[in-house]
Amino acid sequence: MHNKRLAVILGVAAFVLPLIIYSLTLCRTVGFVDAGELCVVSRTLGIAHPTGYPLYTLLGRLFSLIPFGSVVVRTNFMSAFFAALSTFILFITISRILASEGADPTRSRLLAFFCASSFAFSTTIWNQAVVTEVYSLTTFLISVLIFLTFSDDQRAPLLFAYTLGLALSNHMSALLVGIPCGIYILAVRKETLKKLPLMIVLFFLGLSIYAYLPIRAHENPVMNWGNPSTLERFIWHVSGKQYRVWMFSSELQVLKVHLVQCGRLALDQFTPFLLWL
C-alpha cells in the first residue's frame, strides 16, 4: 500500500510540479523565430513552413480555444503541457525499467522522479516548454515511443507503429529514436514479426495526418507556406527540401566546431555532476 501511494504521489508530482513552474515562467508574448508563425497557423488552421507540422497545427487549434489569456499564451501553454506530460511518461518508463531489474520499489521510484525532474528542468526542455514551438510535442511523442519500446503489453508494438507515424507528422527528428527503437522491438520480441504488416498499416495511418496540408491549402488560408496543393508542391513541402543545404553540407572544420558545441550543450543541460551520474 505504501509503495502504491508513493508511486501515485510521485507520478502526479512528476506532471503537476513541472506544469506549475512552466506556467509561472511562461512567455507572455510572442517568442523568437517560429513562434509567431506557429501561433497564427494554429489559430487560423494554416500551413506552416516545411515540413508543415500538421499534428501540431491541429492540436494548436484546440489549445488556442482555451478560454484564458491571449492566443499566444494559450499556444505557449500547449508547450508547457506536453513538456510536463513528457516528464510524467519518463517517470513511468524509468520506474518500470528499474522494477524489471529487481530494484527496490521505493528507491526505484525516487530515482525515477529525480531523473524525470532533472530532465524537466534541464536548460533546453525548460526553454522550449514556455514558448510556442513544435519541440515539446515532439519530446512527448518520443517519450511515448520509448515507453512503448520497453512495455510488455502485447499491443505495444502496434501502438508504437501508430505513434511513430504521428511523431513524424510533427517533426522528422523522431526518426532518430524511432528507427533504433523499432529495430530493438523486432529483434527482442520475435512474435512482433507476425504483426509487421499491421504495424506498417498503423504507421501510415498515423502519417496520414499529412493529408491536412493539401486539403487545407486548397482553401487558401491566411498562412499558406509553399501552397502544397499539388503533388509536386506537397512532396517539396513535406521533404523539407529548402532546408537540405543545412544537413551534412559543412566542412570538416565546421563539423568539429559543432561537436564542441554539442559537448557544451550537454554541460548546460545537466551540469558536470549529473553528466557523471
N, C-alpha and C positions, 0 to 999 in steps of 0.2 A: 504493500500500500504506500509506504514511504517513497519507494523508488518511482512508482507511477505518479504520485503527486509532484515529486521533484521534476520528473520529465515534463509534465504539463506546465508547471510554473516556468521552467527554463525555456520550453518551446514557445509559450506565449511571450515571454520576455525577449526572446530572440527576434520576434517580429515587432512587438509593440515599442520596445525601447529604441531601436533604430528609427522607426517611423516617427516617434515623437521628436527625437533630436533632429532628424532630417527636416521635419515640418517647422521646427523652431529656427532652423538655419536656411530655410527655403528661399531661393531667389524671388524677390517680389516684383521683378520686372523681366524684360526680355534679356536673355543671356547672350553670349557670344556665338559667332559662326552660324550654325544652322538653326538656332532656337526660334528666331522669328519666322523663318520659313516653315518649320515643322508645326509651329503653333497655328499659322494661317491654314496650312494644309489640313490639319486635324479639324479645325473649326468648319472649314468650307468643303471638306471632302475633296481635296485637290490632288495633284500629282507632285510628289517631292522629287528632288534630284536623284539621279541613279544611285541605287537600284530601285528606287520607288518607295520602298518601305510600306507596302500595303497593310500589313498587320498592324504596324504602329499607327498608321493613319486612322484605321477603323477603331482601334482601342482609344486613340487620342480623341476621336469624335465623342465617344461615350464619356470620357473624363471631362471634356470641355462643357458638358451639360450639367456637371455637378453645381448645385446652387450655392456656391460661396466664392468670393474673390473674383478677380478678373480672369479672363480666359487663359492668359499665360500662367497665372498662379495655378490654375487647375491642371494644365499640362505639365507644369513643374512638379506638382504633387503626384502626377502619374509616375514620374521617375522615382520619387521617394517611395511610393507604394511598392513598385516592383523591386526596388533595391532591398527594401525591408523583407519582402517575400522571399527574395533570394537568400537572405541571411537565415530565415527560418528553414528553408529547404536544405541549406548547407548544414545546419544544426542537426536535422533529422538524418541526413546522409552519414555524417561523421559518427553520430551515435550508433547507427545500425552497423557500420563497418567495425567499430570498436567492440560492439556486442558480439558480432560474429566471430571475433578473435578471442572471445572469452574474457574480455576485460571486466573489471569490477563495474557494475551498473552505475553507481553513484559517481565514481571517478570519471568514467567514460562520458557521462552527460555533462559534467562540469568542464571537462576538457573540450568537448564538442561546443559548449557555449562560449568558452574562451576563444576557440578558433573562429567561430562564427562572428563573434564580436570584433575580433581583430580584423576580419575581412570587412565587416560593415563600416568600420571607421578608418580603413586604410585610405590613403590620400585620393586615389583615383575614384574608388567606389563612392566615397562621400561627395567628391567633386561632381560626379555625374548624377548623383541622387537628388540634387537640388536645382537642376536646370532642365529645360526641355531638350531632350536628346534621346536617341534610339538605344543607347548602350545599357541602360538599366533593364529594359525589357529583354535585350539580348542576354544579359547576365542571368536574368531569371530563367529564361528558356534553356540556357546552358546548364544551370544548376539542376533543372529538371532532368535533362539528359544524363547527367552524372548520377543523379539519384536512381533513375531507371536502369542504368548500367549495372548497378550493384543490387538491384531489387531481385528477390527470389520469386516474385509474383509471376505466374505463367503468362500474364497479359503484358508484362513489362516490355518485351521486345516489340510488340505491336504498337504500344503507346510510344515507345522510343522512336519508331519509324515515323509516326504521325507528328510527334513533337519536333523531330529534326526538320520535317517539311515546313512546319510553322516557323521554326527558328530561322530557316533560310529565307523565308518570306519577310523577315525583318532585317537580318544582316548576315552577309556571307561569311563573316568570321566564325560563325557557328560550325563551319566545316572543320576548323582546326581541332575542335573537340569531338564533333560528330563522327568523323572518319575513324579515329583510333578507338573510340568507344564502341562503334558499330562492329569493328573488327574483333574487339575483345568479346563482345556478346556472342558473335558467331563462332569464335574459337573455343570459348569456355562452355557455352550452352549448345551442345551439338544438336539438340532437338529443335533449335531455332531454325536450322536449315530447312525444315519442313514448312516453316511459316514464312519463308523468304518471299514467295510470290505475293502473299497477303501483305507483308511488310512493305514491299515495293508499291503496291496499290495505295496503302495508307500514307506512304511518304509523298506520293504525287497528289494525294487528296489534300494533305497539309500545304503542299506547294501551290495548289490550285488557286489559292487566295490572290495570286498574281493576276488572275483574270480581272481583278478590280481595275487594274491600270488601263487596259484598252476600253473597258466598259465605261469608266468614268471619263476618260479622255475624250470620248465621243460627245460628252455633254458640255465640253468647253468650260471647265471650272475656272475660277479666278486664278488659281495657280496650276498651270498645266505644263510642267517642265518637260521639254522634249516631245510633247504631244504624242505619246506612244499608242496612237490609234491604228496604225498599220503594223503588219508583221515585222517589217524591217525596222521600224522605229521602236517597236516593243523589244525586239532582240537587242538592239543597241542600248536600250534603257536598262533592262534587267541584267545585262552582262557588265554594266559599268564601264563600257568601252572608253569613255572620255577620261577615266582615271587610270587606265592601264600603264600610262607613262610613269606613274609613281611606283610601280611594282617591278622589282628585280631589274631596274634600269640604272642603278647607281654604280659608280666606280668602286673598286676595292677599298680605296682610302675612305670614301664616304661610308661604306659599309662598316668599317672599323669604328668610325665615329658613332654610328648608330648603335653598335654593340656596347660601346662605353656608356651611351645614354641609357640603354636598357638596364645596365647594372646600377646606374644612379637612380633610375626609377624604382627598381626593386628596393633599394635602401630607403627611398622616400616613402614607399608603401608601408613597410613593416618594421623599419629600423633594424640596425645590425643585430640586436638581441633576438627579435622574432625570426629573422632570417636564419640565425644559428639554430634556433629551435626547430 
